[in-house]
Amino acid sequence: MTVTNQTPTKTEEIRGLLQLNGESSGLHGWCHADESAVVAARAWNVSSGGTTTVAPMSIYLEALALPSSSFTPVSGTWTEIDLQERGCASLVDDDGFLRLGISIVDG
């Protein structure tokens, strides 16, 4: 899979939580789809110097007295891929390990 001329939009709100340091030519997508279904794909370098912590669903889990977890981004590559019916994004660290994967299905 290669970078496209279009910037993905389905996971752009999550991108805004990361400290990005320019675009990357290496895509590390974790989407399961036919490459012909790709609408947009792009990757960025991520710096771990930020203080952002992501706690998905924490408000809902805490309201139910269930444990919630949080994630602090590490340096690596953030890849976003928009497919026709969903979007996905992943953070792969500098050693090539998947640290966070997200899939969003169009409602």
N, C-alpha and C positions, 0 to 999 in steps of 0.2 A: 504494500500500500504506500502511496506517495502523498505528499502535501498537495492540496488543491488550491486554486485561486480564491476560493471562498472561505471565509472564516465561519466555523461552526457557531450556532446560536443557542442550541438546545441546552447546553450546560454552561453558558457564559456567566451566569450568576455565581456558580461555584468557582470559576476562574478568577473572579474578582476577590476571592478570599485568599488567594495565593500571591506571593511576592515573586513576580516574573522578571526574568532578566533577558528579554529578547527571544526571538524565535529560534527553534531548533529544526534541523532538517531530518532528524531521526524520529520517526513515529513509532511509538510503543503501544499500539492500540490493542485492547482486550475485548473487542466486539466480535461476536460470532455472526458473520453475515457474508454474503457474496460481495466481492469487491465492486461489482457493477451497481450495487445499491447505495454506495457511498455518495452523498450529496456534497459534503464538505469535510475536510480533515486538515488539522494543523497541530503543531506541537510547540511548546515553549520551555525554556530552561527555568527551573525553579530554584530559588535561594532558600536556605533553611534559616536565614537570619531573622525572619519575622516572628511575631508573638501570637499569630493567629492560631486558635484552636477550634477545630470543627467537632461539634457534638450532635451528630444526626439524631433526630427524634428525642433529644434529651428532655424537653419540656413534657412531652406526652408520657414518656417512660417514668419520669419522676412523679408525675401526677398520679400514676398508677402504683407508686411505691415499688417500681421495678428498677433494677440497676441500669445505668446508661454508661456508655463509654465515650471517650473523646479521642481525637486524633490531632496531632501536631505535625504539620507538613515538614518533610525533609527535603534536602536538595536532590534534584534529579530532573526528570522530564515529565511535563504535564501534556498529555495528548487528548485531544477532543475529536470525536468523529460523529458527524450527523448522518444518519441513514434516513430513508424516506419516512419510516414510521417511528423511529426512536433515536435517541442520542446516547452516546456513552463517552466516558472520560476515564483516564487512569493516570495515576502518579507512579512512576517507576523510579526507584532510587538510583544513585550513581553506580551501584553494584549490579543493576539490572533486575532487582527484585520488585515485584508489585507491592506497593504500600497502600494503595487505595484504588478501588474500582467502583464506578457509578454507572448505572443504566437508567435512562428515563424513557418511558413509553409515552407516546402521544395519546392524550385522553380521548 
